[in-house]
Amino acid sequence: MTAAELTAEEKVLLLEGVDAWQTNPAPGVRSLFITDGPHGVRKVREAAGGFAIGENEVSTAFPPAVTLASTWNDDVARRVGAAIAREARALGVDVVLGPGINIKRSPLCGRNFEYFSEDPLVAGALGSAFVQGLQAEGVGASVKHFAANSNENYRFVGDSVVDERALREIYLRAFERVVKDARPETLMCSYNRLNGVFASESHDLLTRILRDEWGFDGLVMTDWGATDDRVAGLRAGTDLDMPGGVAHNREAIIDALADGTLSAAVVDTSVQRVLDLVARHPAATGPQTYDAGAHADLSEEVARQGAVLLTNDGTLPLDRADTDLVVVGEFFEAMRFQGAGSSLITPPTVVSPRAAFDRRGIRYRYEPGYRALDGTTTPELRAAAVDAARTGATVLFFGGLTDFEESEGFDREHLRLGERQVELLDAILDTGAKVVLVLFAGSVVELPMVDRLAAVLTMNLPGMNGGNATADLLFGDVSPSGKLAETWVRRIEDSSAFDDFNRAALARYYESVYVGYRFHDAAGTDVAFPFGHGLTYTTFTYSDLEVAVENGTVVVSLTVANSGDVDAAEIVQVYVANPDSAVFMPAKELRGFTRLEIRAGATARARIAFPVANLSYWDATAHDWVLERGRYDVHVAASAADIRLTASLAIAEGAASRSPYPAQVDVDYARPPRTVPRSFEQLVGRPVVDTYDARRLRMNTRLADARATLLGRLVGGGIIRAVRKDYRAALALPPSLDRDARVKNTYFVLRMMPNSSPRSLAMSSGGTFPYDVARALELLATGHPLMALRALTTTRKR
């Protein structure tokens, strides 16, 4: 079908969603079902507004992106994508909202568990594999969130100010790879502004770069409620407005067509993209099935490969015959296996570490010590745990972050473990016990007591069968092999974006290309655990390095030997430095990696290849990639801080090195800046003006900021009281996994609501909170009561 066969009204309806998760049907055009799915299919049984938080259909809870990335295994990512697609088809889902490939700019971002890495190569490689697996099984992907969406507290109203080079080299590069290599059917634009323009209205982002330059031929949809100006969005290249149901947006399109400010050709182009997407997904002709057992096994495999052994004095692996084992921490029996927010999955079963220990016949004494749901404790729980620790030769402390500390919808306030957990852990260490810390968290955790610990194993968030994986790793059935895809700093003040992260709606990405290890390498930061770090129960040696250029491709090959007596996997990383460049550069950058499974005593030959063009930097004056000729250093490493072999690489092609920057920028960025430099505006090429109005309840003012006014307190308070009522009702339910899920869902909404704006609520509520009411509130707040009354009258007529 073509757009020409539809009426104007049918076209307008096709350009928005309906009932939170579906596209509108039209004569001869079926409705598609779209749902969340970065690490499982979250199909809501009954839609409930724009975020549709409610009971879900059962599906496999795979480990989220933080764990998948720690495998550094694109084959596993591809298989997870394929498995999720099979479950999506069985549940009648046509498009899965994932993967999320945003860069982890700061470890404080509450949604980091849902993203892969601080490095665009890792995010792009794993994201591409996931999309390929998903779409090979007939389900469309929606790669998100495009672009520079780096925090939760200001995601609805924030403005990410990013210089052109950092945008291209860091924040867009993973998207570019996924678009070119995996050809996703859809892409989701983010809530935030990018350099002053909402992502949903950025012609540069959605048309010039995405379509004209990268060749994207799919559909662009909004994140749920990301529309600001629907007509401007269509002109920019945003095709589908989700979740839809906003009368104001439909009328704006019709009016703009009538007065000529929006061309019919633009509308037809977007309508055709919707029709093309529908055509790719004909209605299923019969029941769709999948192997739930195989998917559970795959979830467990990812958990095993994605766990990271951070430190070990030889205490691990444990001896199964040890009868003096003490276990402390309620995560042992109520494991945190996934993140909270829109990706919360309802699994068929959950295998906790306690269940896994019991199945293996492991003897232990257990005391919960604290409550897993919220991290609280009592004097009795604490005392019993400390007393138990005095009786054991080894104490396993199961700890981590709760969903009250780390979730979509709000950012973390610090990197510490919960205060009660830290107090308990310190008290146990003070007894002189040998303590192994087993962590469950979706991002970086400060560990000031790390030198007192015998070992630290982070399971990240291990999915529904994470208990089995935990037991396998602790008792040596499998050697740990995961490596960090983000740097673990010792304290938040050491992070690369600390000076400006979450300070205000205007976010100055002052660190430019110095993100994560790129910052720490050049700044000489004493980090707790470097990017790419991870230990095993064996040792690997590297030798026989060869580097060559073959037909425009850099080929790095070397021999890796497992010199221990345990079968294990090693992740070999290749970094490249351009030490003689006149352009400010990170000390080195990841250019390739491979994962090798090597039996004890055996060797393997690794081959890692990448295009010479990948050594280019983005020249912000030429607005293009520039390859510099000269000498490069190729480092083969076990982590960003553990270089094993080095060789020189001569590049004869390309341009002579020169800096495209003003002199002050070169001075300020010769080393990574720790505060916003004076030359930041020169770096971005324009004045940086903060237009955010926190003084009055405007369409794009956070409810939290509007509390400073009477109207803001009345409106925001009323909305938050209603949400808090739902949260308290969930808390009052009898203890169960379902109750915990309801508590987490309602808490996510409760914490997110103060960060919402009247505009985002109007655009995401499916008509429950009408746009004209939001507009009337703004008019009232800005001293126009009569205009506010007219806006409300318009709503009543509708």
N, C-alpha and C positions, 0 to 999 in steps of 0.2 A: 504494500500500500504506500501511496505517496501523500504528502501534505496537501496537495491540490485536491484530493478527494474529500477533504473534511471541511466543515463549516468553520467560521471564525470562532464561534463559541466552543466547538469541539476542540479546536486547536488550543485555545486558552486553558481548557481543563486538562489537556494532555501535558501541559507544561508545569503541573503541580501534582503533588501527592494527595492521597485521600486516606482517611482512617489510620494515620500515623505511619503505616509501613507499606502502602501500596501505591502504584500509579493508577491514574484514572483510566477507566476503559472508554472506548468509543465504538461506534458501529464497526464491527469487523476487527477490532483491536482489543486484545485481552489485557487484563490488569496484571502487572507484575508484582510479585511479593519481594520486598527488600528488607533485610534485617541485619542486625549486628552479628559479627562473627570473626574477630581477629584470632580468637583461640577456641572457637566452638560456635555452634549455631544457637543464638539467643532469640528464638522465635517466641514472642509473647502470645499467650493464649487469648488474651483480650486486651486490645489497645486501650491505653489510658492517657490520652494527651500526647504532646509532642515527644516526650522522652519515654513514654509507654513503659513505665516501671510497674511490673506486676509479675504474675506467675508465668513461668516459661515452660515450654515443652522440654522434655528431657533430651539431652545430647551429651556427647563426650566433652569433658572439660580437659582440653589439651593444655600443656604449659604455655603461658603467654610469651610474648616476644622477647622479654628479658632472658628467659630460659632458652628459648629457641636460638637466640643469637649467640648464647654462650656455647652452643654446640659447634659453631662455625661450620655447619654442615648443610650445604644447600640441598643435598639429596633428601635429608630429613625434612627440611622446610617444604620441599616439593610434595613429599608424601603426606605431610600434615594438611597442606592445601587441598590435595586430592581427597583426603578423608573427610574434611569439612564439607567439601562439595557433595560427596555422596550422601552425607546426612542432610544437607540442605535440600537436595532433590527429594529425599524421602519425606521431608517436612513441607514440601511445596514452596520452597524458597528459590527465587531466580537469581538474585544478586546478593552477595555477602559484602557487608561493609568492612572491608579490610583488604590488605594489611595497613597498619599505621606505621609510617616510615619517617616520622619527624625526628630530627636530630635532638639528642639529649644535651641541650645547652647547659642546663644546670641540674645537679642531682636533687634539687628541691622540687622539681616539677612532679606533681602528684600523679601524673599519668605515665611516668617513665616506664613502668612495668609493661605498658602496652606498645612501647617503641623498641626498636632493635639496638641502637647504638649511638655513641657520640661521633662515630666515623661514618661518612656517607658510603664508603665502599662496602662495609659490612651490611649496612642497612639496604643498599641497593642490591647486593648479591642475594641476600636472604629474602628480601621483598620480591625480587624477580622470580625466584624459585617458587615461592608461595603462590604467586599469581599464576604461574605456568601450571602448577599442579591443580589449582582450583578450576581454572578455565578449561583444562584438558578434560575435565569431567562434566563440562556443560553448564557450569555456574559462573556467572559474571563476577568480577572483582570490582571493588570500589576503593582505589588507593587513596589514602588520606594522611594528613590533613594539609592541603596545599594552600599556603605554605608559610613557613616561619611561625608556626603555632607552638610556642615553647613554654607556655605556662597555663595554669588553670584559673588562678584568681582574677585575671583580667582577660580571659579568652574571648568574652563576648564584646568587650569594648576597647581592647588594647590596640596599640599601634606599634608594630615591630619595625624599628628603623634600622635597616641593614645596608651596609655598603654593597655596591654592585659585585665586587669580587667575592666577598664572603657569601653573598646570596648564591652566586653561581658555583663556587667551589665547595661550599659546605651544605647549604640549605636546599638547593635545587638538584644537586648532583644525583642523589639517590632516586628522586622522582624521574630524572632524565633517563637513568639506566632502566628503571622499571618500564617506563613508557616505550623505550626503543627495543628492549630485549623481550618483554613479556606481552606487550600490546594489551593492556587492561581495557575492558569494555567500558568502564566508567572511572571517573576520578572525582573525589569530593573536595570542594574548596573549604577553607577553614573559616572560622568566625572572625578572626582578627583583621585589622587593617595591616597592610604592608606598605611602608613608606607613604603613609597618609591616605591610602585608598583601600577600602574593604576588599578582601580577596575575591569576594563574589562579584565585584564590580571592576576588577582590574583587567583591562584589555591587554596590557602588556603581559600579564601572567597567563591568562586563560586563552588568548588567541595568538599574540605575537610569538611568545616563547613556546607554549604548550603545543599549539597546532601548527603554526607556520614553520617554526624552527625544528621542533622535535618530531613532527608528523603524527601527533595524536589524532585518531579518527573516531574516538568514542564520544561518550556523553559526559558532561560535567554536571554534577548535582551539588546542591548546597549541603553543608552540614545542617543538622536539624535546628532551624531557626536562624541561619546565618544570613538571610536576606536583609538588606537595608533598603535599597531602592530596586524594586523588581525590574523596572524598565532599563535602568542602567546596567543591571546584571545581565539581561538578555543581550544588550549591545556589546557587553564585554565578552560574552561567551558562556554564561551560565545557563544551561538548558532547562534543568529540572529543579523546581523549588520544593524542598522537603521541610517538614512533613506535609505542607500544603494546607488547604482549607482556609486561606486568608482572603476574604472577599476583597479587601483593599487592593491586593496585588492583582487579582483578576481585572478589577475595574481600571487599575492604572494601565494595564496592557491595552485594554480596549480603548481607553481615552487617548493613549499615545498613538495608537494606530489611526484613530480618527483625526487627530490634529497633525499627523505627519511627523511627530518627533520620534516615532519608532517605525521602521520600514517593515512592510509585510514580508520582505525577503528574509530579514533577520528572524522573524517569528517562524517562517516556514523552515528555515535551516535547523532551528532548534527542535521543531516538531518532527522533522525528518529523523533527527538523531534519536528521539524517543521511539519513533516507529521502527527504526533499524534495530534498536536494542530489543524491542518486543519481538521482532522477527527472528532474532537469534534464540529466543526461548519459547518455542511452541509448547502448548499445554501437554503435560505428561499423558501418555496413552494407557498407563496402567500403574499398579503399585510399584513404588521405588523402594528398594531394600539396601541394606548395608550390613557388614559383619561387625556388630558391636564389640565382640571379643577382640577382633583384630585391631580395632581402633583403640580399645583400652590398652592393648599391648603396645601400640605405637605411642600412646601418651606416656606410658612408663619408660619406653626407650628414650624418648626425648628428655625425660626427667633425669635419667641416668647420664646421658651424654651432656646435659646442660648444667649439671651441678659442678661447682668450682671449689676445689680444695685450696683454701687461701694460705693456710700455714699448717705445719705438722712437725712435731718433734720426734716422730716415730711411734707415737701412741696408736695412730691408725695405720692399718686396719686393726679392729678389735678381735679378740679371740672369742669365738662362740662359747667356749667352755668356761669363760670367766664367770664366777659365781658372785663376785663382789661388785657388780655393775649397779649403779644408782642412776635413775633417770629423773630429771626435774624439768618442769615446764609443761603447761597444758597443751601447747602445740604438739606434744607427743601423741595425744589422743584426739585433739581438735585442730589438726594441721591447717594452716592457711595455705591453700593450694592455688588460688587465683586472686586477681585484683578485683576491686569494686568499681561500680559504675555501670555504664551501658553495656559492658562486656560480661557481666556476671552470668555464669552458666549454671544451669540446674543439671548436674550429672546423675546418671542412674545409680551409681555407688561412689563412695569415697573410701580408699584404703589408707588408713592412718599409719604412721610409724608403729604405734602400739599394736595395731592389728597385724602388721607385718612381722614384728618381733614375736608375737604369740604364735603365729603360723610356723615360724622357724624354731619354736621351742626354746627361745632365748630366755634365760632367767635374769630377773632384775627386780629391784625395789623401786617403786614409783611414787613420787609426790608431785602434785600439779604446781604448787608454788604460787601461781597466779592464774587469773581467768583469761582464756585465749581470746574471747570476744572483744574485750575492751582493755585488757592489760592490768586490771585492778587486782588487788590482793587483800588479805586480812592478816592480822598478826598470827593467827593459827596456821594458815596456809604457809606463811613464810617460815615460821619456827619449825614446822614439820619438815619442810624441804631442807633447811640448814642442818637439822638433826640427822636426817637421812644421809646427807652428804658426808658426814663424819664417819659413816659406817662402811663406805665403799672405797675400793681401790681406784676406780675411775667413775667420774660423774659425767653423764651426757646431759648438757643443758640445752633444751629445745627452746629457742627464743626467736624474736623477730618483730616485725611491725604488724600492727593490727590494721583493720580497714578503717579505723577511726583516725589513724595517723597517715595513711597513704591511700589515695583513691582518686579517681576521676572527679572533677568538680571543685577541687580545692588543692592548693599546694601545701607541701610540708613546711613546717615552721622551723625545723632544725633537722639534723641528720642522726640524732641520738636514738638509741633504743628507748622504750618507755621507762620512765623513772623508776617504777616499781621493779621492772625486770633488772635494771642495772643495779639497784640496791641489793636485790636477791643474789645476783651473780657475784657481786663483790663480797657479800657475806659468805658465800660458799667458797670462793677463792681464799678468803681469810682463814678458813679452816685448814688450809694446806692441801686440799683435795686436788687431784689431777683432773682438770676439767676440759672436756671437748665441747665446743659451742657449735650447735647445729642451727643454722639460721634459715628463716623463711621470710623473705623480703623481696620487694620488686625493684629495689634500687640500693644506692650506697648507704651504708650504716657506719657511723663513727664507732670505733672500737678502742677506746683509750686503755682498756685492760688487756689488749691483745698479747702483750709480752708475758702475761701471767697464764695464758691459756696453752694447753698442750696441743690443741689443733682447732682449726675453724673450717667447717664445711658449710658453704652456703648452697642451699638447695634452690635459691631464688624462689620462684613460685612454681611448684613441680607438677601441677595438674592433679587430676583425681586419683591417680595411682602412685602419687609421690611417696607414699609410705613404703611401698615395695622397693622403689629406687633408693630411698634413704637407707634401708636395711642392707641392701646389696652393697652399697658403697661403704658403709661403716664397718661391715664385717669382711670386706675384701672379696666378695663374689665378683665384683667388677671394680676395676681401678677408675678413680675419678679422671676425667679427661676434658672437662669444660674449661674455658678460659674467659676472662672478663671482656665484655664488649664495651665497657666504660671504666674510666679511672675511678678508683676509690681513694678519695682524699682523706687526710687525717681529721680535717675540720672544714666546715663550710666556708670559712674565710679564705681557704686556699683554692676554692673553685674558680674557674676562669671567668665567670660572669658575676661574681659576688657583688661588685660595687653597684650594679644597676638592676639585678634581677628582682622582680616583684616590688620595686620601689613605688611604681605608679603605673597608670595606664600607658604612658609613653615609655617604651622599652628601647633604650639605646644599646644596640649590639656592638658596644665599643671595642670588644675584644677582636672583632673582625674574623680573620681566618684562624686565630689562636683559640680553638675550641678543644676542650678535653686534653688529650695527651699532646696535641699540638701546642697548647699553652704550657703545660707542665714541663715538657722537654726543654723548650726554649727559656722558660723562667727558672728552671732548676728547682722546681717544687719537690719537697720531700713528701711524696705521697705514701699512703698506707700500702696500696696494692696497685701496680701500674696496669694500664690498658694491655690486654692480651695475656695477663698473668693467670696461671693455674698450675697446681702441682699434681703429680700422679704418685702411684706406689712403685714406680720404677724410675730409671734415668735414661735420658736420650742424649746421644752425641751427634753432632753435625760435622760433615767433612765434604771434601771434594767439590767445592763450589765452582760452578761455571756460569758465566753471564755472557750472553751473546744477543745480537740484534739480527732477526731473521724476517725479511719482508715486512718491515715496519712494526715488528713485534719484539719486545724485550722478553727473552727466555732465560729464566733462572732455574738451574738444576743443581741438586746436591744430594748427598747420601745421608740418611738418618738411620742411626742404629739404636735399637732398644738393648741397652747394655745391662738391664736388670733381669729378674727372674719372674716378671709378671707381664702378661699380655696387656697392652694398653694402646691408647691413641695419642698422637702428638699433633698439635696444630702449629704448622710452620708459617711464619709471617715474614713478608718481604716489605721492607721500608726503603724509601729512596730519599736521599738528601741532595739538594742543589746548593752546595756551600759557597759557590763563587757568584751567586746571583746578586745583582744590584737591587733587586726587588726584595722587600721584606718577606721572609719565608719562615714557616715552621722548621724546626731542626731536622725533621724527617716526616714523611707521610706514608701511610700504608698504601701499597700498590697491588698487593696480591697475597693470597694465603691458600693453604690446602690442609686438609685433615687426613692423616695417615694412620691406619690401623696396623700395628706392628707386633708380631708375636715376640715373646721373650727370647732374647739372643739373636733375633733376626735383624736384617737391614731392609731398607726400602729406598728407592730413588724418587725424590720429589721433583716435579716439574711445575713451575708457576710461570705463567705467561700473561703479558698485558701489552696493549698498544703503546708504542712510543708516544703517541699523541696524549696519553694520560699523564705525561710529565709536564704538560702545558699549564700555565697559570692564566687566569682571566685578567686581561688588560682593560681596565675601566675607562680608558680614554679611547682605545680602539674598539671597545665593545665586542671583543672577540678573544678566543683562546690563542695564546702565543707560546710557542715552543722555543726555549732558549738553547742555543748550541753551547757545547762545553762539556765539562766533566761533572758527572754525577756519581754519588756514592751509593752502592746497593748494599743494604744491611739485611742479612738473614737472621731472624731472631725468634726466641721463644716467648718474648713479650716486648713491649716498647722499651723496657729497661734491661733486657737480657739479650744483647746482640751476640750472636755466636760466630758469624762469619761476615766478612766485608770484602767487596770487590769494587773496582772503578768501572765506570761505564762512560764511554766517549760518545757524545751525540754531535755529529758533524752538521746535520741539517738544522734549520731554524734560524732565529734572529739573534743578533748580538744582545747581550743583557743590558737593559737600561731601566731605570725606574720611571714609571708613568706618573708618580705622585709629586705633589708639592714638597718642598724641602722640609717643612715642619712635620708633615706626615711621616716622611722617612725617619726623622729624628724620633718622633713619638712612638713609632712602631718598629724600631730596630730591635727592641725586645717587647715581649707581650705587656701591654699596659695593665696595671692593677686598678686604675681608676679611669673615668672618662677623660680622655686627653683633650687639650685645648683645640687640637686639630680635627676633632671628630667630624665637624661640619664640612671641613675640607675633604675628609675621607669620603663622606657620603655625597658630596658634590652639591649641597644645598643647605639653606638654613633649616634647622630643626625646631619647629614651632609646636608647642604643646597646646592643642585646642580642646583638650578634655575639660568639661565643666563638671566639677565635683560639688559645686555650691547649690545647684538646684536639680530637681527631678526632671531631667531631660530624657528624650527617647533613648539616648545612649549613655546614660549615667547609671552606674551600678546602684542597686538598692542599698548596699552597705554604705556607699558614699552619701546617698541622698538622706540618710538618717539625720544628718546635721540640720535638716529643715523639718518643720512641723508636718508638711504634706508628705515628705519622704518617710517620716516615722509612721504616719498613719497608713500609707499604702504598703510600704515594705513590711511593717509590723503585722498588718492583716494577712498578707500573703505568707509570711514566715510562720505565723501562728497556726495557719491551716496545715502547713507542712509538718510542723512540730506535733500536731495532733496525730497525724498518721504515724510518725516515728514513735510516739509514746504508746500508741495502740500496738505496734509491732513488738515493743519491749514487753508488753503485758502478756504476750502469747506464751504458752508452755514451751520449755526448752526443746528445740529440735533443729535439724538442718534447715527446714523450711522457715522456721522462726528467725534463725540467724540471717538467712538470705533477705527476708523482709526487713529486718533491722538494718542491714547493710544498704539495701536499696533506698529506704526512707532516709537514712542518715546521709547518703550521697546527695539526695535532693535537698535535704535540709541545709547542708554545707554549701551546695552549689547556688541555692536561691539568692543569698546576699550578693553573689557575684554576677547575677543576671541583671538585665536592664529591661525597662518597659518594652523596648523594641524587640529584644530577643524573646521575651515572654509572649508577645503578640504573634511573633512569627513561628513560634514552636508549639503553641497550645492548640492548634487545629481549630481556632475560632472560639475557644473557651474564654480567652482574654482578648477581646477584639482590638484590632489596631486602632480604631477610632477612640476607644477608651484610653489607650496608651497616649494617643495624640492629645486627647482632651486634658489628661493629667499634665502633660508638658505645657500646654497653653495656660492652664491654671497656675502652674509653677512659675511661669514667666510673665504673669500679670495680664492675662487676656481671658477673663472669665466668660465674656459673651461668646467669644470664638470657641471656648471649651464647651459651652452649652450647645452650640450649633453642632459640634462634632458628636456629642452624645446623642443629640436628636437624630443625626444621620444613622447612628448605630441602632437606635430603636426602630427606625423605619425599615432597616434591613431585617 
